[in-house]
């Protein structure tokens, strides 16, 4: 399982390393009459609004580090499971941090969409659709509940160790 988390972390990093420069070049192309070129690279962005690139670039800059952070926290939780004792106080904090990271990424996504929608020159005729994902907020709530379960489990295990 830790291998899967590590692979997910590397994939997210690769998307960031490749995706951010590509989207930045696309944004430059869309702002400069649909064409941009660098030595060895030419970008054509006819018919694509600059807002699309701003949204994609902004979200990629937030999502890639967020996914890497979540994978690191999950990997640390899995390592305690492999060691045989998942009910350690640190895991409760890790679950809370994962919930906060997911909530922050969603809030930043919504804020990015609102900012881009407020700038008609960026979006052209088709403003991006503003939506929220209910399942995401349910998972954030579940992570905070699970965090409390781990805190209580840790407390009960420590109490049980003190019992003769």
Secondary structure, DSSP 8 states (H G I E B T S, - for coil): -HHHHHHHHHHHHHHHHHHHHHHHHHHHHHHTTTEEEETTEEEE-TT--HHHHHHHHHHHHHHHHHHHHHHHHHHHHHHHHHTT----HHHHHHHHHHHHHHHHHHHHHHHHHHHHHT-HHHHTTS-------HHHHHHHHHHHHHHHHHHHHHHHHHHHHH--
